Structures are given as C-alpha cells and as structure tokens.
Amino acid sequence: MTETQTMTELEQQQWVREQYQTATKFLADRGLITKSVADKESRYLIPLMSVWKINLTDNTTVWAISGDLPTDYSPASVAPDAREAVRHFSLKWQLQAENLLKDEKEESKRLANHLISRAEGLYQLFDDNNVWQSS
C-alpha cells in the first residue's frame, strides 16, 4: 500500500494546497508574485513532489517544485512540460551539488549529499513512464 492510499481525499487535497502555498511563498520571498497557476500543466505525486507551472505578475512563467525535496524554481523556458521540468531540476541539483562538493565545509558537503539524493530520486521519477501516464 502506498502512502497516498493511506491518506484520505481531504488530506491529499490539503497536501496539494500546502505544496502550492510553499511554492508561491518561496517565489514571493524572491520578489516573484504569483498571478495564476496553469493547473492542467502542473503535476503532483502525493506525498513526494509537486511541480507547478506558475504565471507571475510580471508576465513571465516559471516552473516551481516543492514537496519532500528542496523548493526551487526555474524559468518555464527550461522545459516544455512538467516531466521535462522534473528532469531539469534533477540535473540542476546535480550541478549545484558538484559545486558544493568542492567546498571544504562540512555543511556544504551535507547539503551536496542531500541534493544528490533528491536529484537521483527526481530522475527516477522522470524516467518512470507509469508516473506520467495521465499527463
């Protein structure tokens, strides 16, 4: 039984709402204000991750990711759909981890290992056709 099956419909809806709020707050903290979300292009895999295509008030669009992984965003131009956005974040985090591993600080190495772990998990999700059948 998956964790999604143990969550009620209401809990799943609440999780999705919380992930959207996490993503939009993350963007707002960086001066990016949400105008709307492209619901049909956004995807989520409860309780692991959500990928949102978000339209901003400055008339740009970004992909934002949140869930049981770092919250992040990139311009929508990096990927034509949510699946490719997941691959983009996986590769982006692997590159960030490589740079962090060059740093001698223990905290940098811990963060790098966390990014590597999440990047590998994301890539597995990207590569799993079963995850994307409904998209």
N, C-alpha and C positions, 0 to 999 in steps of 0.2 A: 504494500500500500504506500502510495506517495504521500508526502506531507500535504499536498494540495487536496487530496481526498479526505484528509482528517480535518481540514478547515471547512467551516460552514460557508455557504454562499455569501452571507453577510461579512464574515471575516475576510474572505477573498476580496470583496468589494472594498472593504476598509484598507486592506493591504495595498491595493491598486491606488486608492486615493492618497494614502500616505506616501507612496513612491512618487506620485505626481507632485505632491507638496514638497517632498525632499528635492526633487529635480528643479522645480521652479524657484525654491528658496536658494538653492545653490547658484542658479543663474542670477537671481536678484542680488545676491551677495557680491557678484562680479559686475553689477551695473547693467545686467541684461534683463529687461522687463518682458514678461510673457503677455502676448496678446491672445493667442489661442493655441490649441493643440490639434494636430492632424490625427484624429482618433483612428481612422482607417489605416494609416501608415504606421502607427505606433504598435508595439508588441510588448507583451509581458509573459513571463514564465514564473508563475507564483510557486514558491516564495523566493525564487532565486534572483530574478532580474527584471527590470523594465527598461524599454528603450522607447523614448518619446521623440516624435518629430514636433518641434515647438516653433511656432511663429512668434517673432518678437515685435515689440512696438516700433523698432527702427526699420521694419520691413525686411529683416533678414530671417533666416530659418536655421535652426540648429538641431542636431541630434543630441539628446541628453540621456545618460544611462544612470540608473540607480538600482539599489537592491542590496543583496548580500555581497557587495563589492564596492569599490570606490565610486563615488558620484563624480561624473565627468561630463564634458560636452565638447562637441566639435561642430564646425560649420556643416550644414546639410550637404554642401557640395562634395564632401568626402565620400558619400555613399548614396546610391540611388534608392535603397530600401533598408528596412530595419536589420535584415540579415547581414547585409554588407556593412552596416554601421557597427554591428557586433564584431565583425572581423576587424574593422578599423580600430576599435577601442582595444582589442586584443593586441594588435601589432603596435599601437601607440604605447601601451603599457609595457610591452616587452622592451621597446626602445628606451623608455624612461627608466626602466629597471637596469638596463645595461649602463646607463649614465650614473645611476645611483651606486652601482657596484664599484665604480671607480673611486668613490669616496671612501675614506678610511673609517669614517664614523660608524659606530655600531647601529645607531638609529637608521642611518641611510641603508645599511645592509638589510636591516629588518624590513624596512619599507620596500626595498627592492624585492625581497623574497615574497612579500605579500602581493606585490604587483604581478610577479611572475606566476604565482599560484592562481590568481584571479584571471590573468591573461590566458593561461593554459585552459582553465575551465571555460572561459568565454569562447575560445577557439573550438573546443569540443562541441559547445552548443551551436556555434556557427556551422560546423561540419555535419551535424546530425539532421538529416532530412526529415526525420519524424517530428522534430521540434517545429519545423517551418511548413508542414503540410497545409495548415489552414490559412497560410498567408499567400 
